[in-house]
């Protein structure tokens, strides 16, 4: 066959194969047998081998072929992939609806149109198509930054390498869930067991492990599937609602779950939740609830986001699944803050597809209230379908001779005294250098949202503590490259990179350092509040409970925790050693002396040089405030390409609208 004829035949075969992929994976309505499909693929492969110059990246034969990676690179999502607030019962779903109506100033008897969708128990991903071709595929990650797993996502046949149709968007960012059918998961585990390989705990873990393989050929051998359900940035297509978006996706060749439904109000959404809960056991894949979203994008824009969750959507969880088993033992587990948690060691039992061997008993008060004893028969559930916990004891089945359980008076790890402060439920180890506590303290201290010491992972922390090289977080800043090279399997390049990361972390922002110290009840948000109010580390350290309590969003419990932390001699000694190690604080986020102090910014449209998340961080770092909605109190609206309704609202209110270039000039970055 000459090259012209081969080009025509290859084009025909590719179109036919992609059409069959679409009918099978998207429409669930195949028109060809597996054997017939395989014949088409073999014919295409033969022609491409004869004419290698005609092979293109979007050919169905090129799903697998990328070389194994050394490591995953990071991808920043143009629009953050937000997490969802939860509702655990129908009344919380109704309150969600009432809350939206109050915000939108709608009558309570009115109805908001929702789209209801199954909540899949898989791995969140984003696909980016440019001019119809798949360009990047990434994991959700922390919502702002994920990992580039394009080569692995290409191996999933439900992911089209090129969108269908002639009128596809210039750019389409679409989010979804990679998962594994329960039957496929069981077969995979049987095969692994026959080969003597470790088994996956559940379908979600199997999907996550398969998607994060550095070698795409391994991923290709795993039975992964995908559902798409949420937009990121879309350019070149006008879509006004979630329902319209879901209807368009199959036209472009993207797979949508057939159980999605448009609901005329919260009553219909609650009915849908009940229906899906009843169907849950008959579905071929795992779901742990449903997601309810406001349908119209214009309303979503008005509602905006709260912290890291959209105001216009909620995850409505199903009641947790329960099973009965026996308590073989009760042990005390020491956490990052020194808290001792009693944990029941169980006769293994499967709950919701997961084998459960341990379940939390929370604290001594809960043990006493439920009267859980070694030898008891207990009802166990996975709270939120994730964390196993003991619900109650079947007292009628209690064997004779059992006694109440008490947490030990000495720490089971380091032998230090265990104290339970008056009025608190939690017992705590008092040993500041307790190895169990120290490892967790270092993990938190080095985490991305704290001091961000890249490369200081769990295994290295374990080895540093076990070798005695690090006895407090301050010891990190005394490490030398030779110390790291003395650890097993530590390469010279990795050691150098870690020392460089530790060095970079010496210059931290005040809020990050406060958060990194792991003070009880002080999370990221409270750390930022403290940094803005006091400005320096010394001012926070010297503030008394009364002064701390006077700060908005810092109540008596948080104030007492902060003051107690800074009264401990061992903690003060560790802070002084951090200073000696060169740890300093950059100007606090929201410092009154910043270039944007006291000013509120709102971002709309697509910025060229920054993501909205990056721009918001710059605003906060310069003393300003980044908001998700426009009001009369807004000082500036920064408008990029294709601005949305915020632009029109700003014009109507007379709020100053500036371009990205002027915003950067205000920051002194131009």
LINRA-V609463 format. One record per helix or strand of 3 or more residues. SS is the DSSP state (alpha for helix, beta for strand). FROM is the first residue (numbers start at 1). TO is the last residue. If there is no record, write none. Layout:
((SS:FROM:TO) (SS:FROM:TO))
//
This chain:
((alpha:3:26) (alpha:34:50) (alpha:52:54) (alpha:60:62) (beta:74:76) (beta:83:87) (alpha:90:104) (beta:114:120) (beta:123:130) (beta:133:139) (beta:145:148) (alpha:150:153) (beta:171:179) (alpha:182:194) (alpha:203:211) (alpha:216:220) (beta:225:235) (alpha:242:251) (beta:261:263) (alpha:266:282) (beta:287:294) (alpha:297:303) (beta:309:317) (beta:322:334) (beta:339:351) (beta:354:360) (alpha:364:370) (beta:377:383) (beta:387:393) (alpha:395:397) (beta:417:419) (beta:427:429) (alpha:435:446) (alpha:458:466) (alpha:473:478) (alpha:481:485) (alpha:492:504) (beta:507:509) (alpha:510:516) (alpha:524:534) (alpha:537:542) (alpha:545:549) (alpha:556:567) (alpha:569:580) (beta:584:586) (beta:600:604) (alpha:612:621) (beta:625:627) (beta:636:639) (alpha:645:653) (beta:656:658) (alpha:660:666))
//
